[in-house]
């Protein structure tokens, strides 16, 4: 009985001491400053300052969404490890996302005449061997980014166009076809970006704000992205108009570009676009 009382007393004393330490604002084992370390690692690699938001954190590895301080709209993902006491960058997508932002700027300007009020999202996928040729990325031109690769290496480009259902498009199908086959495909023809994938996705007006805000916070499209759109969680980006069930609203066009070549001829492109446009 006396032994039990001693144990209880010791436990109470331990709790009181711990409480006093907490009241004094002290931390016995402070967590590692991962954000500061990640920022320092990125700055050492690229020579500029970065914002870092940790998304997932484990004992020796963590994942973060990052952006350059001077260009915060260029969000990219990175994986860091710190099991040895030093924070290392295992992988990051800064090169790809910066390249994609330059391409998107050009395409958005050109394509607004066909898709007024649409939201344009370009992704560039560049093999690892293309990274590291230079790391002073900021202020680089698109030509420099695309030419900075070993001979024979290629990348790929995806373009998603989110169209407001209530606005639609200008329905200049022939001009659209010509632009995609001549202007966009030039990245393939010049052996710079290969293949090219195009998706045109119809969404409700209320979804447009969500899409813009989503990509202000996220560097890539997560698995739950389409679940939150008004047209439902049925993976609509896989649903071409001609494959839609009777009575169901088509969600998007087919993928028109593959490896830089338009699927079908101009007549086929126009046919698919008319099916898609009528669905709104």
Secondary structure as UniProt FT lines:
FT   HELIX           2..23
FT   TURN            24..25
FT   HELIX           34..46
FT   STRAND          50..57
FT   STRAND          61..68
FT   TURN            69..70
FT   STRAND          71..81
FT   TURN            83..84
FT   STRAND          88..92
FT   HELIX           94..111
FT   TURN            112..114
FT   TURN            116..117
FT   STRAND          119..126
FT   HELIX           128..130
FT   TURN            131..132
FT   TURN            138..139
FT   HELIX           142..147
FT   TURN            151..152
FT   STRAND          155..164
FT   TURN            165..167
FT   HELIX           173..178
FT   HELIX           179..184
FT   HELIX           186..189
FT   TURN            190..191
FT   STRAND          193..203
FT   HELIX           205..217
FT   TURN            223..225
FT   HELIX           226..228
FT   TURN            230..231
FT   HELIX           236..238
FT   HELIX           241..243
FT   TURN            246..247
FT   STRAND          257..258
FT   TURN            259..260
FT   STRAND          261..262
FT   HELIX           266..278
//
